[in-house]
Structures are given as structure tokens and as C-alpha cells.
């Protein structure tokens, strides 16, 4: 079979990951998870003990529970975003061919 002049085999190879947006989103997801853990620990320390540095959380246990729940939600959101971005970065990349050029399977 004759190879045409316009054929370039390098186009069929997968490209390297240069996806900075995905890496930035991964970093932000990790920071969101860490912030959620810090908020969670703040709420838990306010419920367990009475540290003077927390201000209004000492007087109001309902606010401490709300901070604890908010910390759980933020950390859960950060972990979910982190897992989704990590899965997207590690996806196997196959050949960059159009589907209509593949073999037809009956």
C-alpha cells in the first residue's frame, strides 16, 4: 500500500500531558480539602474543649456543630474534585484516530 505524501505517523501518537488547567484544578481541590479539614478540626475542638481563641464558638454549641458540618462538606467536596481530576489526568490515551478510520466490526 502506497503511503501518501500528507501522512505523518507522529499524528497518531498520543500527545504528552500539557494540561495545566487540570493540574491547577487538582491543586485547588487539595487546598479545598485541607481547608475543610481545618474547619472540621475547629468545630470539633470547640465541641470537645473550650479554647479561648475561637471566640463565639465557645458560647454557642449550635454554631460549633454547624462549623463541624460545614468542614465535613467542604472536605468531602475537595476529595470528590480531587478524585475526579486525578482520574481525568490518568486516563489512558489511545491513538488519535478518527472513529471512521477504524475497522468496521459486524
PDB file as gemmi writes it, atoms N, CA and C in Angstrom:
CRYST1    1.000    1.000    1.000  90.00  90.00  90.00 P 1                      
ATOM      1  N   UNK A   1       0.848  -1.173   0.000  1.00  0.00           N  
ATOM      2  CA  UNK A   1       0.000   0.000   0.000  1.00  0.00           C  
ATOM      3  C   UNK A   1       0.895   1.238   0.000  1.00  0.00           C  
ATOM      4  N   UNK A   2       0.601   2.140  -0.856  1.00  0.00           N  
ATOM      5  CA  UNK A   2       1.418   3.335  -1.003  1.00  0.00           C  
ATOM      6  C   UNK A   2       1.051   4.373   0.055  1.00  0.00           C  
ATOM      7  N   UNK A   3       2.057   4.937   0.707  1.00  0.00           N  
ATOM      8  CA  UNK A   3       1.831   5.970   1.712  1.00  0.00           C  
ATOM      9  C   UNK A   3       1.802   7.321   1.012  1.00  0.00           C  
ATOM     10  N   UNK A   4       0.772   8.058   1.268  1.00  0.00           N  
ATOM     11  CA  UNK A   4       0.657   9.357   0.606  1.00  0.00           C  
ATOM     12  C   UNK A   4       1.620  10.356   1.223  1.00  0.00           C  
ATOM     13  N   UNK A   5       1.851  11.434   0.532  1.00  0.00           N  
ATOM     14  CA  UNK A   5       2.794  12.442   0.993  1.00  0.00           C  
ATOM     15  C   UNK A   5       2.306  13.172   2.241  1.00  0.00           C  
ATOM     16  N   UNK A   6       1.012  13.280   2.427  1.00  0.00           N  
ATOM     17  CA  UNK A   6       0.480  14.023   3.564  1.00  0.00           C  
ATOM     18  C   UNK A   6       0.396  13.217   4.853  1.00  0.00           C  
ATOM     19  N   UNK A   7       0.837  11.951   4.822  1.00  0.00           N  
ATOM     20  CA  UNK A   7       0.724  11.092   6.005  1.00  0.00           C  
ATOM     21  C   UNK A   7       1.870  11.379   6.976  1.00  0.00           C  
ATOM     22  N   UNK A   8       1.543  11.529   8.228  1.00  0.00           N  
ATOM     23  CA  UNK A   8       2.562  11.741   9.256  1.00  0.00           C  
ATOM     24  C   UNK A   8       2.222  10.839  10.432  1.00  0.00           C  
ATOM     25  N   UNK A   9       3.071   9.859  10.717  1.00  0.00           N  
ATOM     26  CA  UNK A   9       2.786   8.882  11.771  1.00  0.00           C  
ATOM     27  C   UNK A   9       2.800   9.518  13.151  1.00  0.00           C  
ATOM     28  N   UNK A  10       3.478  10.653  13.323  1.00  0.00           N  
ATOM     29  CA  UNK A  10       3.532  11.295  14.632  1.00  0.00           C  
ATOM     30  C   UNK A  10       2.161  11.804  15.071  1.00  0.00           C  
ATOM     31  N   UNK A  11       1.272  12.048  14.116  1.00  0.00           N  
ATOM     32  CA  UNK A  11      -0.074  12.496  14.479  1.00  0.00           C  
ATOM     33  C   UNK A  11      -0.879  11.396  15.151  1.00  0.00           C  
ATOM     34  N   UNK A  12      -0.497  10.149  14.938  1.00  0.00           N  
ATOM     35  CA  UNK A  12      -1.231   9.033  15.532  1.00  0.00           C  
ATOM     36  C   UNK A  12      -0.802   8.745  16.966  1.00  0.00           C  
ATOM     37  N   UNK A  13       0.344   9.248  17.363  1.00  0.00           N  
ATOM     38  CA  UNK A  13       0.832   9.017  18.714  1.00  0.00           C  
ATOM     39  C   UNK A  13       0.108   9.918  19.696  1.00  0.00           C  
ATOM     40  N   UNK A  14      -0.099   9.432  20.912  1.00  0.00           N  
ATOM     41  CA  UNK A  14      -0.747  10.292  21.912  1.00  0.00           C  
ATOM     42  C   UNK A  14       0.153  11.468  22.278  1.00  0.00           C  
ATOM     43  N   UNK A  15      -0.461  12.594  22.498  1.00  0.00           N  
ATOM     44  CA  UNK A  15       0.285  13.786  22.876  1.00  0.00           C  
ATOM     45  C   UNK A  15       0.603  13.746  24.367  1.00  0.00           C  
ATOM     46  N   UNK A  16       1.668  14.435  24.737  1.00  0.00           N  
ATOM     47  CA  UNK A  16       2.032  14.489  26.150  1.00  0.00           C  
ATOM     48  C   UNK A  16       1.055  15.377  26.901  1.00  0.00           C  
ATOM     49  N   UNK A  17       0.945  15.124  28.190  1.00  0.00           N  
ATOM     50  CA  UNK A  17       0.044  15.928  29.010  1.00  0.00           C  
ATOM     51  C   UNK A  17       0.626  17.320  29.202  1.00  0.00           C  
ATOM     52  N   UNK A  18      -0.025  18.300  28.653  1.00  0.00           N  
ATOM     53  CA  UNK A  18       0.331  19.687  28.881  1.00  0.00           C  
ATOM     54  C   UNK A  18      -0.886  20.423  29.408  1.00  0.00           C  
ATOM     55  N   UNK A  19      -1.657  19.715  30.168  1.00  0.00           N  
ATOM     56  CA  UNK A  19      -2.922  20.252  30.638  1.00  0.00           C  
ATOM     57  C   UNK A  19      -2.711  20.942  31.987  1.00  0.00           C  
ATOM     58  N   UNK A  20      -2.367  22.215  31.940  1.00  0.00           N  
ATOM     59  CA  UNK A  20      -2.104  22.962  33.165  1.00  0.00           C  
ATOM     60  C   UNK A  20      -3.385  23.274  33.909  1.00  0.00           C  
ATOM     61  N   UNK A  21      -4.497  23.372  33.189  1.00  0.00           N  
ATOM     62  CA  UNK A  21      -5.762  23.645  33.882  1.00  0.00           C  
ATOM     63  C   UNK A  21      -6.146  22.497  34.796  1.00  0.00           C  
ATOM     64  N   UNK A  22      -5.927  21.268  34.351  1.00  0.00           N  
ATOM     65  CA  UNK A  22      -6.249  20.111  35.189  1.00  0.00           C  
ATOM     66  C   UNK A  22      -5.337  20.055  36.413  1.00  0.00           C  
ATOM     67  N   UNK A  23      -4.074  20.400  36.227  1.00  0.00           N  
ATOM     68  CA  UNK A  23      -3.152  20.400  37.370  1.00  0.00           C  
ATOM     69  C   UNK A  23      -3.481  21.517  38.342  1.00  0.00           C  
ATOM     70  N   UNK A  24      -3.882  22.659  37.825  1.00  0.00           N  
ATOM     71  CA  UNK A  24      -4.292  23.756  38.696  1.00  0.00           C  
ATOM     72  C   UNK A  24      -5.564  23.385  39.454  1.00  0.00           C  
ATOM     73  N   UNK A  25      -6.515  22.739  38.773  1.00  0.00           N  
ATOM     74  CA  UNK A  25      -7.740  22.298  39.436  1.00  0.00           C  
ATOM     75  C   UNK A  25      -7.431  21.249  40.498  1.00  0.00           C  
ATOM     76  N   UNK A  26      -6.454  20.394  40.238  1.00  0.00           N  
ATOM     77  CA  UNK A  26      -6.042  19.387  41.225  1.00  0.00           C  
ATOM     78  C   UNK A  26      -5.447  20.060  42.457  1.00  0.00           C  
ATOM     79  N   UNK A  27      -4.639  21.084  42.250  1.00  0.00           N  
ATOM     80  CA  UNK A  27      -4.049  21.815  43.367  1.00  0.00           C  
ATOM     81  C   UNK A  27      -5.123  22.531  44.178  1.00  0.00           C  
ATOM     82  N   UNK A  28      -6.072  23.148  43.497  1.00  0.00           N  
ATOM     83  CA  UNK A  28      -7.163  23.827  44.202  1.00  0.00           C  
ATOM     84  C   UNK A  28      -8.042  22.838  44.973  1.00  0.00           C  
ATOM     85  N   UNK A  29      -8.240  21.648  44.412  1.00  0.00           N  
ATOM     86  CA  UNK A  29      -9.024  20.634  45.118  1.00  0.00           C  
ATOM     87  C   UNK A  29      -8.308  20.175  46.387  1.00  0.00           C  
ATOM     88  N   UNK A  30      -7.000  20.052  46.320  1.00  0.00           N  
ATOM     89  CA  UNK A  30      -6.236  19.656  47.504  1.00  0.00           C  
ATOM     90  C   UNK A  30      -6.299  20.762  48.562  1.00  0.00           C  
ATOM     91  N   UNK A  31      -6.172  22.017  48.124  1.00  0.00           N  
ATOM     92  CA  UNK A  31      -6.280  23.134  49.072  1.00  0.00           C  
ATOM     93  C   UNK A  31      -7.676  23.211  49.690  1.00  0.00           C  
ATOM     94  N   UNK A  32      -8.695  22.923  48.894  1.00  0.00           N  
ATOM     95  CA  UNK A  32     -10.064  22.905  49.413  1.00  0.00           C  
ATOM     96  C   UNK A  32     -10.234  21.801  50.451  1.00  0.00           C  
ATOM     97  N   UNK A  33      -9.637  20.654  50.204  1.00  0.00           N  
ATOM     98  CA  UNK A  33      -9.696  19.552  51.163  1.00  0.00           C  
ATOM     99  C   UNK A  33      -8.994  19.920  52.464  1.00  0.00           C  
ATOM    100  N   UNK A  34      -7.832  20.536  52.353  1.00  0.00           N  
ATOM    101  CA  UNK A  34      -7.112  20.947  53.561  1.00  0.00           C  
ATOM    102  C   UNK A  34      -7.878  22.001  54.343  1.00  0.00           C  
ATOM    103  N   UNK A  35      -8.501  22.946  53.638  1.00  0.00           N  
ATOM    104  CA  UNK A  35      -9.319  23.956  54.326  1.00  0.00           C  
ATOM    105  C   UNK A  35     -10.504  23.305  55.024  1.00  0.00           C  
ATOM    106  N   UNK A  36     -11.112  22.318  54.384  1.00  0.00           N  
ATOM    107  CA  UNK A  36     -12.219  21.602  55.007  1.00  0.00           C  
ATOM    108  C   UNK A  36     -11.796  20.864  56.264  1.00  0.00           C  
ATOM    109  N   UNK A  37     -10.609  20.272  56.230  1.00  0.00           N  
ATOM    110  CA  UNK A  37     -10.104  19.562  57.418  1.00  0.00           C  
ATOM    111  C   UNK A  37      -9.838  20.545  58.551  1.00  0.00           C  
ATOM    112  N   UNK A  38      -9.290  21.715  58.209  1.00  0.00           N  
ATOM    113  CA  UNK A  38      -9.036  22.724  59.244  1.00  0.00           C  
ATOM    114  C   UNK A  38     -10.351  23.214  59.852  1.00  0.00           C  
ATOM    115  N   UNK A  39     -11.349  23.456  59.024  1.00  0.00           N  
ATOM    116  CA  UNK A  39     -12.667  23.885  59.533  1.00  0.00           C  
ATOM    117  C   UNK A  39     -13.285  22.789  60.391  1.00  0.00           C  
ATOM    118  N   UNK A  40     -13.149  21.547  59.947  1.00  0.00           N  
ATOM    119  CA  UNK A  40     -13.682  20.413  60.701  1.00  0.00           C  
ATOM    120  C   UNK A  40     -13.012  20.306  62.068  1.00  0.00           C  
ATOM    121  N   UNK A  41     -11.702  20.463  62.109  1.00  0.00           N  
ATOM    122  CA  UNK A  41     -10.985  20.382  63.387  1.00  0.00           C  
ATOM    123  C   UNK A  41     -11.334  21.554  64.299  1.00  0.00           C  
ATOM    124  N   UNK A  42     -11.600  22.725  63.717  1.00  0.00           N  
ATOM    125  CA  UNK A  42     -12.016  23.873  64.521  1.00  0.00           C  
ATOM    126  C   UNK A  42     -13.348  23.603  65.197  1.00  0.00           C  
ATOM    127  N   UNK A  43     -14.300  23.085  64.435  1.00  0.00           N  
ATOM    128  CA  UNK A  43     -15.608  22.759  65.023  1.00  0.00           C  
ATOM    129  C   UNK A  43     -15.515  21.661  66.056  1.00  0.00           C  
ATOM    130  N   UNK A  44     -14.694  20.653  65.787  1.00  0.00           N  
ATOM    131  CA  UNK A  44     -14.557  19.551  66.744  1.00  0.00           C  
ATOM    132  C   UNK A  44     -13.872  20.005  68.024  1.00  0.00           C  
ATOM    133  N   UNK A  45     -12.865  20.862  67.910  1.00  0.00           N  
ATOM    134  CA  UNK A  45     -12.186  21.332  69.122  1.00  0.00           C  
ATOM    135  C   UNK A  45     -13.093  22.241  69.941  1.00  0.00           C  
ATOM    136  N   UNK A  46     -13.978  22.955  69.277  1.00  0.00           N  
ATOM    137  CA  UNK A  46     -14.920  23.789  70.009  1.00  0.00           C  
ATOM    138  C   UNK A  46     -15.953  22.947  70.750  1.00  0.00           C  
ATOM    139  N   UNK A  47     -16.331  21.813  70.176  1.00  0.00           N  
ATOM    140  CA  UNK A  47     -17.295  20.937  70.856  1.00  0.00           C  
ATOM    141  C   UNK A  47     -16.642  20.167  72.002  1.00  0.00           C  
ATOM    142  N   UNK A  48     -15.415  19.728  71.811  1.00  0.00           N  
ATOM    143  CA  UNK A  48     -14.749  18.902  72.823  1.00  0.00           C  
ATOM    144  C   UNK A  48     -14.268  19.750  73.993  1.00  0.00           C  
ATOM    145  N   UNK A  49     -13.502  20.769  73.691  1.00  0.00           N  
ATOM    146  CA  UNK A  49     -12.949  21.620  74.743  1.00  0.00           C  
ATOM    147  C   UNK A  49     -13.465  23.029  74.579  1.00  0.00           C  
ATOM    148  N   UNK A  50     -12.950  23.912  75.362  1.00  0.00           N  
ATOM    149  CA  UNK A  50     -13.354  25.311  75.269  1.00  0.00           C  
ATOM    150  C   UNK A  50     -12.127  26.195  75.110  1.00  0.00           C  
ATOM    151  N   UNK A  51     -11.519  26.177  73.926  1.00  0.00           N  
ATOM    152  CA  UNK A  51     -10.354  27.040  73.730  1.00  0.00           C  
ATOM    153  C   UNK A  51     -10.776  28.502  73.632  1.00  0.00           C  
ATOM    154  N   UNK A  52      -9.973  29.384  74.178  1.00  0.00           N  
ATOM    155  CA  UNK A  52     -10.319  30.803  74.212  1.00  0.00           C  
ATOM    156  C   UNK A  52     -10.121  31.481  72.868  1.00  0.00           C  
ATOM    157  N   UNK A  53      -9.397  30.869  71.961  1.00  0.00           N  
ATOM    158  CA  UNK A  53      -9.070  31.518  70.691  1.00  0.00           C  
ATOM    159  C   UNK A  53     -10.207  31.479  69.680  1.00  0.00           C  
ATOM    160  N   UNK A  54     -11.257  30.721  69.959  1.00  0.00           N  
ATOM    161  CA  UNK A  54     -12.314  30.562  68.962  1.00  0.00           C  
ATOM    162  C   UNK A  54     -13.443  31.573  69.088  1.00  0.00           C  
ATOM    163  N   UNK A  55     -13.461  32.388  70.078  1.00  0.00           N  
ATOM    164  CA  UNK A  55     -14.454  33.463  70.176  1.00  0.00           C  
ATOM    165  C   UNK A  55     -15.873  32.980  70.422  1.00  0.00           C  
ATOM    166  N   UNK A  56     -16.794  33.281  69.515  1.00  0.00           N  
ATOM    167  CA  UNK A  56     -18.224  32.972  69.691  1.00  0.00           C  
ATOM    168  C   UNK A  56     -18.535  31.487  69.687  1.00  0.00           C  
ATOM    169  N   UNK A  57     -17.668  30.668  69.147  1.00  0.00           N  
ATOM    170  CA  UNK A  57     -17.953  29.238  69.118  1.00  0.00           C  
ATOM    171  C   UNK A  57     -17.965  28.629  70.517  1.00  0.00           C  
ATOM    172  N   UNK A  58     -17.306  29.296  71.481  1.00  0.00           N  
ATOM    173  CA  UNK A  58     -17.314  28.786  72.852  1.00  0.00           C  
ATOM    174  C   UNK A  58     -18.696  28.886  73.470  1.00  0.00           C  
ATOM    175  N   UNK A  59     -19.400  29.974  73.201  1.00  0.00           N  
ATOM    176  CA  UNK A  59     -20.690  30.213  73.836  1.00  0.00           C  
ATOM    177  C   UNK A  59     -21.830  29.467  73.152  1.00  0.00           C  
ATOM    178  N   UNK A  60     -21.681  29.119  71.897  1.00  0.00           N  
ATOM    179  CA  UNK A  60     -22.790  28.562  71.141  1.00  0.00           C  
ATOM    180  C   UNK A  60     -22.412  27.202  70.557  1.00  0.00           C  
ATOM    181  N   UNK A  61     -22.904  26.104  71.163  1.00  0.00           N  
ATOM    182  CA  UNK A  61     -22.582  24.777  70.631  1.00  0.00           C  
ATOM    183  C   UNK A  61     -23.250  24.505  69.281  1.00  0.00           C  
ATOM    184  N   UNK A  62     -24.358  25.190  69.006  1.00  0.00           N  
ATOM    185  CA  UNK A  62     -25.021  25.016  67.705  1.00  0.00           C  
ATOM    186  C   UNK A  62     -24.124  25.536  66.583  1.00  0.00           C  
ATOM    187  N   UNK A  63     -23.469  26.656  66.824  1.00  0.00           N  
ATOM    188  CA  UNK A  63     -22.544  27.190  65.828  1.00  0.00           C  
ATOM    189  C   UNK A  63     -21.363  26.253  65.626  1.00  0.00           C  
ATOM    190  N   UNK A  64     -20.919  25.618  66.698  1.00  0.00           N  
ATOM    191  CA  UNK A  64     -19.806  24.673  66.581  1.00  0.00           C  
ATOM    192  C   UNK A  64     -20.206  23.463  65.741  1.00  0.00           C  
ATOM    193  N   UNK A  65     -21.443  22.994  65.922  1.00  0.00           N  
ATOM    194  CA  UNK A  65     -21.931  21.865  65.117  1.00  0.00           C  
ATOM    195  C   UNK A  65     -22.050  22.277  63.651  1.00  0.00           C  
ATOM    196  N   UNK A  66     -22.511  23.498  63.404  1.00  0.00           N  
ATOM    197  CA  UNK A  66     -22.614  23.979  62.022  1.00  0.00           C  
ATOM    198  C   UNK A  66     -21.235  24.100  61.375  1.00  0.00           C  
ATOM    199  N   UNK A  67     -20.246  24.554  62.128  1.00  0.00           N  
ATOM    200  CA  UNK A  67     -18.880  24.635  61.598  1.00  0.00           C  
ATOM    201  C   UNK A  67     -18.346  23.235  61.324  1.00  0.00           C  
ATOM    202  N   UNK A  68     -18.646  22.289  62.199  1.00  0.00           N  
ATOM    203  CA  UNK A  68     -18.211  20.907  62.006  1.00  0.00           C  
ATOM    204  C   UNK A  68     -18.828  20.317  60.741  1.00  0.00           C  
ATOM    205  N   UNK A  69     -20.124  20.521  60.540  1.00  0.00           N  
ATOM    206  CA  UNK A  69     -20.810  20.005  59.346  1.00  0.00           C  
ATOM    207  C   UNK A  69     -20.290  20.701  58.089  1.00  0.00           C  
ATOM    208  N   UNK A  70     -20.062  22.009  58.181  1.00  0.00           N  
ATOM    209  CA  UNK A  70     -19.510  22.737  57.028  1.00  0.00           C  
ATOM    210  C   UNK A  70     -18.116  22.212  56.680  1.00  0.00           C  
ATOM    211  N   UNK A  71     -17.319  21.906  57.681  1.00  0.00           N  
ATOM    212  CA  UNK A  71     -15.994  21.330  57.442  1.00  0.00           C  
ATOM    213  C   UNK A  71     -16.074  19.973  56.767  1.00  0.00           C  
ATOM    214  N   UNK A  72     -17.038  19.155  57.200  1.00  0.00           N  
ATOM    215  CA  UNK A  72     -17.235  17.852  56.558  1.00  0.00           C  
ATOM    216  C   UNK A  72     -17.624  18.021  55.092  1.00  0.00           C  
ATOM    217  N   UNK A  73     -18.546  18.935  54.822  1.00  0.00           N  
ATOM    218  CA  UNK A  73     -18.999  19.144  53.447  1.00  0.00           C  
ATOM    219  C   UNK A  73     -17.888  19.692  52.554  1.00  0.00           C  
ATOM    220  N   UNK A  74     -17.122  20.640  53.055  1.00  0.00           N  
ATOM    221  CA  UNK A  74     -16.041  21.223  52.256  1.00  0.00           C  
ATOM    222  C   UNK A  74     -14.957  20.189  51.989  1.00  0.00           C  
ATOM    223  N   UNK A  75     -14.613  19.405  52.988  1.00  0.00           N  
ATOM    224  CA  UNK A  75     -13.593  18.378  52.780  1.00  0.00           C  
ATOM    225  C   UNK A  75     -14.100  17.288  51.834  1.00  0.00           C  
ATOM    226  N   UNK A  76     -15.365  16.932  51.930  1.00  0.00           N  
ATOM    227  CA  UNK A  76     -15.943  15.944  51.011  1.00  0.00           C  
ATOM    228  C   UNK A  76     -15.935  16.466  49.581  1.00  0.00           C  
ATOM    229  N   UNK A  77     -16.286  17.731  49.395  1.00  0.00           N  
ATOM    230  CA  UNK A  77     -16.261  18.338  48.073  1.00  0.00           C  
ATOM    231  C   UNK A  77     -14.840  18.377  47.509  1.00  0.00           C  
ATOM    232  N   UNK A  78     -13.873  18.732  48.331  1.00  0.00           N  
ATOM    233  CA  UNK A  78     -12.485  18.754  47.891  1.00  0.00           C  
ATOM    234  C   UNK A  78     -11.980  17.378  47.491  1.00  0.00           C  
ATOM    235  N   UNK A  79     -12.336  16.357  48.259  1.00  0.00           N  
ATOM    236  CA  UNK A  79     -11.914  14.991  47.936  1.00  0.00           C  
ATOM    237  C   UNK A  79     -12.567  14.520  46.645  1.00  0.00           C  
ATOM    238  N   UNK A  80     -13.855  14.846  46.451  1.00  0.00           N  
ATOM    239  CA  UNK A  80     -14.546  14.449  45.220  1.00  0.00           C  
ATOM    240  C   UNK A  80     -13.919  15.121  43.999  1.00  0.00           C  
ATOM    241  N   UNK A  81     -13.615  16.402  44.105  1.00  0.00           N  
ATOM    242  CA  UNK A  81     -12.967  17.097  42.991  1.00  0.00           C  
ATOM    243  C   UNK A  81     -11.568  16.548  42.734  1.00  0.00           C  
ATOM    244  N   UNK A  82     -10.842  16.248  43.793  1.00  0.00           N  
ATOM    245  CA  UNK A  82      -9.502  15.708  43.658  1.00  0.00           C  
ATOM    246  C   UNK A  82      -9.525  14.358  42.943  1.00  0.00           C  
ATOM    247  N   UNK A  83     -10.460  13.487  43.319  1.00  0.00           N  
ATOM    248  CA  UNK A  83     -10.547  12.164  42.702  1.00  0.00           C  
ATOM    249  C   UNK A  83     -10.930  12.262  41.231  1.00  0.00           C  
ATOM    250  N   UNK A  84     -11.876  13.171  40.912  1.00  0.00           N  
ATOM    251  CA  UNK A  84     -12.307  13.325  39.526  1.00  0.00           C  
ATOM    252  C   UNK A  84     -11.181  13.869  38.648  1.00  0.00           C  
ATOM    253  N   UNK A  85     -10.454  14.857  39.156  1.00  0.00           N  
ATOM    254  CA  UNK A  85      -9.346  15.403  38.381  1.00  0.00           C  
ATOM    255  C   UNK A  85      -8.216  14.399  38.231  1.00  0.00           C  
ATOM    256  N   UNK A  86      -7.941  13.656  39.265  1.00  0.00           N  
ATOM    257  CA  UNK A  86      -6.879  12.653  39.209  1.00  0.00           C  
ATOM    258  C   UNK A  86      -7.227  11.557  38.206  1.00  0.00           C  
ATOM    259  N   UNK A  87      -8.488  11.153  38.191  1.00  0.00           N  
ATOM    260  CA  UNK A  87      -8.932  10.144  37.239  1.00  0.00           C  
ATOM    261  C   UNK A  87      -8.797  10.671  35.809  1.00  0.00           C  
ATOM    262  N   UNK A  88      -9.115  11.945  35.613  1.00  0.00           N  
ATOM    263  CA  UNK A  88      -9.017  12.549  34.291  1.00  0.00           C  
ATOM    264  C   UNK A  88      -7.559  12.661  33.834  1.00  0.00           C  
ATOM    265  N   UNK A  89      -6.650  12.973  34.753  1.00  0.00           N  
ATOM    266  CA  UNK A  89      -5.242  13.071  34.387  1.00  0.00           C  
ATOM    267  C   UNK A  89      -4.641  11.715  34.054  1.00  0.00           C  
ATOM    268  N   UNK A  90      -5.136  10.660  34.668  1.00  0.00           N  
ATOM    269  CA  UNK A  90      -4.559   9.335  34.471  1.00  0.00           C  
ATOM    270  C   UNK A  90      -5.283   8.501  33.429  1.00  0.00           C  
ATOM    271  N   UNK A  91      -6.183   9.102  32.669  1.00  0.00           N  
ATOM    272  CA  UNK A  91      -6.888   8.353  31.649  1.00  0.00           C  
ATOM    273  C   UNK A  91      -5.908   7.850  30.599  1.00  0.00           C  
ATOM    274  N   UNK A  92      -6.077   6.607  30.184  1.00  0.00           N  
ATOM    275  CA  UNK A  92      -5.189   6.131  29.125  1.00  0.00           C  
ATOM    276  C   UNK A  92      -5.523   6.834  27.816  1.00  0.00           C  
ATOM    277  N   UNK A  93      -4.489   7.272  27.140  1.00  0.00           N  
ATOM    278  CA  UNK A  93      -4.726   7.938  25.871  1.00  0.00           C  
ATOM    279  C   UNK A  93      -4.342   6.984  24.750  1.00  0.00           C  
ATOM    280  N   UNK A  94      -5.273   6.740  23.890  1.00  0.00           N  
ATOM    281  CA  UNK A  94      -5.036   5.828  22.780  1.00  0.00           C  
ATOM    282  C   UNK A  94      -4.562   6.585  21.560  1.00  0.00           C  
ATOM    283  N   UNK A  95      -4.711   5.957  20.425  1.00  0.00           N  
ATOM    284  CA  UNK A  95      -4.331   6.606  19.190  1.00  0.00           C  
ATOM    285  C   UNK A  95      -5.306   7.723  18.875  1.00  0.00           C  
ATOM    286  N   UNK A  96      -4.805   8.765  18.290  1.00  0.00           N  
ATOM    287  CA  UNK A  96      -5.636   9.904  17.939  1.00  0.00           C  
ATOM    288  C   UNK A  96      -6.173   9.740  16.525  1.00  0.00           C  
ATOM    289  N   UNK A  97      -6.962   8.698  16.338  1.00  0.00           N  
ATOM    290  CA  UNK A  97      -7.535   8.444  15.013  1.00  0.00           C  
ATOM    291  C   UNK A  97      -9.032   8.700  15.054  1.00  0.00           C  
ATOM    292  N   UNK A  98      -9.538   9.116  13.945  1.00  0.00           N  
ATOM    293  CA  UNK A  98     -10.977   9.307  13.838  1.00  0.00           C  
ATOM    294  C   UNK A  98     -11.660   7.943  13.849  1.00  0.00           C  
ATOM    295  N   UNK A  99     -12.840   7.839  14.480  1.00  0.00           N  
ATOM    296  CA  UNK A  99     -13.511   6.542  14.566  1.00  0.00           C  
ATOM    297  C   UNK A  99     -13.867   5.947  13.208  1.00  0.00           C  
ATOM    298  N   UNK A 100     -14.104   6.774  12.213  1.00  0.00           N  
ATOM    299  CA  UNK A 100     -14.497   6.217  10.923  1.00  0.00           C  
ATOM    300  C   UNK A 100     -13.320   5.597  10.171  1.00  0.00           C  
ATOM    301  N   UNK A 101     -12.099   5.781  10.657  1.00  0.00           N  
ATOM    302  CA  UNK A 101     -10.946   5.164  10.030  1.00  0.00           C  
ATOM    303  C   UNK A 101     -10.632   3.792  10.617  1.00  0.00           C  
ATOM    304  N   UNK A 102     -11.265   3.450  11.715  1.00  0.00           N  
ATOM    305  CA  UNK A 102     -11.018   2.142  12.341  1.00  0.00           C  
ATOM    306  C   UNK A 102     -11.731   1.052  11.547  1.00  0.00           C  
ATOM    307  N   UNK A 103     -11.377  -0.209  11.862  1.00  0.00           N  
ATOM    308  CA  UNK A 103     -12.017  -1.343  11.178  1.00  0.00           C  
ATOM    309  C   UNK A 103     -13.475  -1.428  11.580  1.00  0.00           C  
ATOM    310  N   UNK A 104     -14.277  -1.777  10.638  1.00  0.00           N  
ATOM    311  CA  UNK A 104     -15.695  -1.983  10.922  1.00  0.00           C  
ATOM    312  C   UNK A 104     -15.889  -3.372  11.501  1.00  0.00           C  
ATOM    313  N   UNK A 105     -16.617  -3.445  12.610  1.00  0.00           N  
ATOM    314  CA  UNK A 105     -16.879  -4.731  13.247  1.00  0.00           C  
ATOM    315  C   UNK A 105     -18.362  -5.017  13.175  1.00  0.00           C  
ATOM    316  N   UNK A 106     -18.694  -6.147  12.576  1.00  0.00           N  
ATOM    317  CA  UNK A 106     -20.113  -6.537  12.424  1.00  0.00           C  
ATOM    318  C   UNK A 106     -20.563  -7.439  13.527  1.00  0.00           C  
TER     319      UNK A 106                                                      
END                                                                             
